[in-house]
Amino acid sequence: MKLHPSKAAGSFEVNCDGGRQLIIHMEADPRAHSFASFDFNSILPPHRADAFHGLSAYLLRHEVGVFVIAVKAHDFASSSHLRQSWLEADRILASRNIWLFSTTSEALQSEPAWSNAQQIARCARAEVHPLDEARVVDFLLDVGHAPLMECVRRCEASQDSCDAALKLVSAGVLHFDASKPLSLNSQVRLHPYAPVSSIPWMQPASSSHG
């Protein structure tokens, strides 16, 4: 299995509903290290793995652990066969210290997480001039926190100052209150707003590992 850097979403073919939304969230999460498409055939016999046909699934290496996340499409129907296969996959992955989760395309598009992820992921590959990053960091070391616009104004050496500032958010240099929509008026700082012990854009009710 080939793991891609977390800023390489263009490498994936997304054929199933929900896969694009999941990739955008992984792209936008500065604590995501890398991810790859996941095939349940790699851990289950064919008669079990067939139950997952039509699901987008990815192996995510994240700062808080390693996960397989499957996205249920709008019209995906559960069955006893799927539930049995899911429990078997969960047991096998747990033995390898990998957590199995499911979510839905609707949950991944919930506000404000989805709009924030779209903005940040769009700039994940933007170029930030080293002097601009240093100016932003020095500024926030002095003032503690400031509107994102103030950081944009200090990215004068980069090709696109707004994209450069958002890239600093994507890279985990700048932090904002992720429970609110991200805008140029959002307060940013150099330290996270709250300790995070899980993947923030995953809905608690979507976890299935237990």
SESE-542966 format. One record per residue (C-alpha): x, y, z; residue number from 1; residue in one letter. Coordinates in steps of 0.2 Angstrom, whole numbers, padded with zeros to 4 digits. Example, Ala and Ser with C-alpha at 12.3 -4.5 7.8 and 13.67 -1.06 7.14 Angstrom:
REM SESE-542966
- 0062,-0022,0039,1,A
- 0068,-0005,0036,2,S
This chain:
REM SESE-542966
- 0000,0000,0000,1,M
- 0007,0017,-0005,2,K
- 0004,0031,0007,3,L
- 0003,0048,0000,4,H
- 0008,0064,0009,5,P
- -0008,0072,0016,6,S
- -0007,0086,0003,7,K
- -0008,0075,-0012,8,A
- -0027,0072,-0015,9,A
- -0025,0074,-0033,10,G
- -0017,0057,-0034,11,S
- -0034,0048,-0030,12,F
- -0048,0043,-0041,13,E
- -0064,0046,-0032,14,V
- -0078,0035,-0038,15,N
- -0089,0034,-0023,16,C
- -0100,0047,-0015,17,D
- -0092,0054,0000,18,G
- -0074,0051,-0005,19,G
- -0071,0068,-0011,20,R
- -0077,0076,0005,21,Q
- -0067,0064,0016,22,L
- -0051,0068,0006,23,I
- -0054,0087,0007,24,I
- -0055,0085,0026,25,H
- -0039,0075,0027,26,M
- -0031,0088,0016,27,E
- -0036,0102,0027,28,A
- -0031,0094,0044,29,D
- -0013,0099,0048,30,P
- -0012,0085,0060,31,R
- -0015,0072,0046,32,A
- 0002,0065,0041,33,H
- -0003,0054,0026,34,S
- -0017,0043,0019,35,F
- -0020,0030,0006,36,A
- -0035,0022,-0002,37,S
- -0040,0006,0008,38,F
- -0046,-0010,0001,39,D
- -0055,-0022,0013,40,F
- -0049,-0036,0002,41,N
- -0032,-0033,0010,42,S
- -0038,-0040,0027,43,I
- -0054,-0050,0023,44,L
- -0058,-0065,0013,45,P
- -0068,-0061,-0003,46,P
- -0085,-0066,0003,47,H
- -0083,-0054,0018,48,R
- -0074,-0039,0008,49,A
- -0089,-0039,-0005,50,D
- -0100,-0032,0009,51,A
- -0090,-0016,0007,52,F
- -0092,-0013,-0012,53,H
- -0098,0005,-0015,54,G
- -0089,0012,0000,55,L
- -0075,0025,-0001,56,S
- -0062,0020,0012,57,A
- -0045,0027,0017,58,Y
- -0031,0023,0029,59,L
- -0026,0038,0038,60,L
- -0010,0041,0048,61,R
- -0015,0055,0060,62,H
- -0006,0063,0075,63,E
- -0018,0055,0086,64,V
- -0017,0037,0079,65,G
- -0020,0026,0063,66,V
- -0037,0025,0056,67,F
- -0047,0017,0042,68,V
- -0062,0028,0038,69,I
- -0076,0022,0027,70,A
- -0089,0034,0020,71,V
- -0107,0028,0018,72,K
- -0115,0036,0002,73,A
- -0133,0043,0003,74,H
- -0141,0027,-0004,75,D
- -0130,0015,0005,76,F
- -0140,0001,0013,77,A
- -0134,-0009,0028,78,S
- -0137,-0028,0030,79,S
- -0133,-0042,0042,80,S
- -0119,-0047,0030,81,H
- -0111,-0030,0031,82,L
- -0113,-0029,0050,83,R
- -0104,-0046,0052,84,Q
- -0090,-0041,0040,85,S
- -0088,-0024,0049,86,W
- -0086,-0033,0066,87,L
- -0073,-0045,0058,88,E
- -0064,-0030,0050,89,A
- -0064,-0020,0066,90,D
- -0057,-0035,0076,91,R
- -0043,-0038,0063,92,I
- -0038,-0019,0062,93,L
- -0039,-0017,0081,94,A
- -0026,-0031,0083,95,S
- -0015,-0020,0072,96,R
- -0018,-0004,0083,97,N
- -0029,0003,0069,98,I
- -0046,0011,0073,99,W
- -0061,0008,0061,100,L
- -0073,0022,0059,101,F
- -0088,0025,0048,102,S
- -0096,0042,0043,103,T
- -0107,0049,0030,104,T
- -0106,0061,0016,105,S
- -0119,0072,0025,106,E
- -0109,0072,0041,107,A
- -0093,0077,0032,108,L
- -0103,0092,0024,109,Q
- -0109,0099,0040,110,S
- -0106,0117,0044,111,E
- -0094,0125,0048,112,P
- -0082,0110,0046,113,A
- -0085,0108,0028,114,W
- -0083,0126,0022,115,S
- -0068,0128,0033,116,N
- -0060,0112,0025,117,A
- -0064,0118,0008,118,Q
- -0055,0135,0010,119,Q
- -0040,0127,0019,120,I
- -0038,0112,0007,121,A
- -0039,0124,-0008,122,R
- -0023,0132,-0002,123,C
- -0014,0117,0004,124,A
- -0001,0117,-0010,125,R
- 0001,0136,-0010,126,A
- 0019,0143,-0009,127,E
- 0023,0153,0006,128,V
- 0039,0164,0005,129,H
- 0050,0160,0021,130,P
- 0051,0178,0025,131,L
- 0032,0179,0025,132,D
- 0031,0165,0037,133,E
- 0044,0172,0049,134,A
- 0035,0189,0048,135,R
- 0018,0181,0053,136,V
- 0026,0171,0067,137,V
- 0036,0186,0074,138,D
- 0020,0196,0073,139,F
- 0009,0184,0083,140,L
- 0023,0181,0095,141,L
- 0021,0200,0099,142,D
- 0002,0201,0099,143,V
- -0003,0184,0104,144,G
- -0018,0183,0092,145,H
- -0025,0194,0078,146,A
- -0037,0193,0063,147,P
- -0031,0182,0049,148,L
- -0032,0198,0038,149,M
- -0017,0205,0048,150,E
- -0007,0189,0044,151,C
- -0012,0191,0025,152,V
- -0005,0209,0025,153,R
- 0012,0202,0031,154,R
- 0013,0189,0017,155,C
- 0019,0202,0004,156,E
- 0033,0192,-0003,157,A
- 0022,0177,-0008,158,S
- 0013,0176,-0025,159,Q
- -0004,0176,-0017,160,D
- -0004,0183,0001,161,S
- -0022,0177,0005,162,C
- -0018,0159,-0001,163,D
- -0001,0160,0009,164,A
- -0010,0164,0025,165,A
- -0022,0150,0023,166,L
- -0007,0138,0019,167,K
- 0000,0143,0036,168,L
- -0017,0137,0043,169,V
- -0016,0121,0033,170,S
- 0002,0118,0039,171,A
- -0003,0120,0057,172,G
- 0007,0136,0059,173,V
- -0009,0146,0063,174,L
- -0024,0140,0073,175,H
- -0042,0146,0074,176,F
- -0058,0141,0082,177,D
- -0063,0127,0071,178,A
- -0081,0127,0078,179,S
- -0084,0144,0069,180,K
- -0084,0148,0050,181,P
- -0066,0153,0044,182,L
- -0065,0171,0037,183,S
- -0052,0184,0036,184,L
- -0059,0191,0052,185,N
- -0056,0175,0061,186,S
- -0044,0176,0076,187,Q
- -0028,0166,0074,188,V
- -0014,0162,0085,189,R
- 0002,0151,0086,190,L
- -0006,0138,0098,191,H
- -0021,0127,0096,192,P
- -0037,0134,0104,193,Y
- -0041,0118,0114,194,A
- -0032,0102,0116,195,P
- -0037,0089,0103,196,V
- -0038,0071,0107,197,S
- -0047,0065,0092,198,S
- -0050,0070,0074,199,I
- -0060,0086,0075,200,P
- -0070,0084,0059,201,W
- -0076,0067,0063,202,M
- -0093,0066,0072,203,Q
- -0093,0057,0088,204,P
- -0108,0047,0084,205,A
- -0100,0040,0068,206,S
- -0087,0030,0078,207,S
- -0089,0011,0077,208,S
- -0074,0004,0086,209,H
- -0078,-0003,0103,210,G
